[in-house]
Amino acid sequence: MNTILLTNLIKIRWIAIFGQFTAIFFVHTILEIKLLLVECILVILFSVLINLGAFFFQKKDKISDKKVFFFLLFDTTQLGILLFLNGGILNPFSILVLAPVIISATYLKSLWTVFLSAYSIFLVIIIKYFFISLNWKNDFIIPKLYNNGLLISLIVTIIFIAVYAYLFASSSRKISKALSEIKLQLNNQRKITEIGSLSAAAVHELSTPLNTIFLILNDLLKEEVLIQNKNLLKDVTLLKSQAKRCSDILLSLSKNPYLLKDNFFEKIKIEDLLKLSFEKFNTTKALHINFEKTNRDLTILYKDEINYAFSNIIQNAIQHSINKVLVNIILESNELSVKITDDGNGFSREILDKLGEPYITKTKKGMGLGIFIAKNLIENVGGRIYFYNSSSGNAVVEIFLKGSILKK
């Protein structure tokens, strides 16, 4: 899809129509040169009808390259007919045949510009030899050499302008695309930094109540009543171990991530990783894992990014499923595909179009960061992630991981 807007094409054609009417009436009434007035007006009115039809029946503002090409093809043909009725290439306005070529070279792919340029050259050659002469007041004799030179100059100008405009527009489009990608990456990086700041703030805020919990637990473990009650002692000991785990997690978050231990060379079965991610949420819903073109012994290089991404996606699937979550694992062409599907109502259209952006959530319970974080983590390890609804209307998250993370 190109960036040229239908409204711009319609506006340009209105300007051309106004100019054509003005030129014809000026030449006919002021200069008193006899023209085929009725025929010329009919050709221009047909262009008016085409423009009105485009305005009322074309719903989308952005249109495809093919439709833009046919718009420009019509404009070239309409101009060619007017030139045929009014002196051929000897008409001073014959230079306007370049206008559609310039628009095509600026906005469309090279193939369409080549077609339009070739058609314009063909049209120029036709109206050079076949046209209705203007009825000049005085004798108007054009040397044959000049007449041929005018034809050649128009052909050369069409080719030169088409190549010139296309090269400069193509360079501009590449630069614009690169700047857009850089802007998008910087925007994502800024949002990730914001999330990092939130994590640091959370670590700071949670440290104080966690220390208080440790103090109370340590005091409870010294109580005689608790020591004698084995069941209570066991529960409090478990509570302290979980609080210690929270403390360790906060400590790891507070450190520079580059100083953390790298688990890259540890291996884990993909099935075990998925089950661990599922079971940590203590749900009554079922997990079904299917393997295609591989077996259940498939192992991958353990990476924190993959672990956290799977956890976020599976948690989201559990929250929106009814009874079960289905995972299909396919190994093909040294690429691992993990497709996670829930049996819920699927992604709504407004959510689906924005998935992967931060603060997008179906409910008001969370911050809408889980999918955003998962997407960035998967992309950080060189993977790809897609969100869509299945044919039965269920939500699907499909992750593709490169063969480099597979543990041989």
Phi, psi and omega in degrees: 000126181273176185261003179285138184260142179299321181300324179293318178298318180295318179297316180299320180292323176299320178297316180297318180297315178300317179296321179294315177300315181299314182297316182295314181290327178294313181294321184286320186263317184277308181279347178056041173262124184290127179238165170279077191299315183297314180298317180296317180294322178297319179297318181290320179296326176297322176295324176298315179298318178299319181293319177296319177298318178297324183290320187268332188253341179271106186288314186281143178281318177273134183235163184287163177302321183297315180292321176298318179301315181290329173300311181292326178296319177297315180300319179295318180295317180297318177295320179298320179295318178297319178294322177300322181281349189223049169099003177067216184286351176285346176293131182302336182273007179296338179295339181293350177297344178285335187302308178298326179295319179296316179298316180298315181294332182281322190246332188262168176291159187301325183298317179294322179294322177298315179299313183293321179296316179297319179295319180296319178296317178300318181295318180298318179296319180298309184283354173286325183257336182235109180197165176260120185291148174283146180270082182290152175292318182253168176294134181231095185254123179251124177300145182300321180299317179294321180299315178293322179296324177297319178297313181296319181296322177295317179297312180298319181295320177300313181294314183297313182297320181298312180293314182300309182295320182295315182298315181290320179293321179297317178297318179296320180295320180296317179296317180298318180295317179297318179295322178295319179294318179296318179298319179295317180296318179295322179295316177296319180296322179297319180292322177296320178297321178298319179295322176299321178295321176297321179296317180297320178295320179296318178301314182296316184289327183278341183298317183295308179296331179291320177297323177297319178299318179297318180298315181295318180295319179296321177293320180296323181292345179267350182289136183296320181299320182289323180296323181284333180267101186297322182294315178295320179300319179296317181294317180293321177298318178296319179298320179293321179295323178289324176295323177296322178296318176300319179297318179295321179296315178297323179295318180293326178291330183282344181274163172295124183301336180285344180266354181287159180295134179267120181262025188301324187269004175276146181244154180207146175291137180299325179295317180295321180297318179293319180294319178298317179296327182281315188287340181293343181268359172050054183255156177271355180284159187263148175244125178243125181244122178247140179247132176234134178060023174198181181238175185288352179273005182300125180244154178229162174288123182289127175225140181302323181301316181293318180300311181293322180296313178301318181299315181295318182290318179294321176300317178296320179295319179297316183298325186254003178274166177261306182232332188208163174235129182250133177238123175252126181246123182232130175248113184213133179054043178058030176228132182264127177247126177240110183252116183253118183234135173252166182261029179274204186270002177082177179279136173285159184299317182292329177283318184300322181291340185247001182300139183103345176268153180287155175064032175250118183214149178280334181240171180261012182280326183249181181269352180077029182254346187301308181294321178300315179294315180301316180299314181291325178293317179296317180292331179293334178261016176084014180264181178228151181220136182231146179237130178197174176256141178287173180298335178267005174089013179268151180287135180231132171240118183246125182247133176245125179242139181291156182297344181294340180270356179283136180266112181281000000 
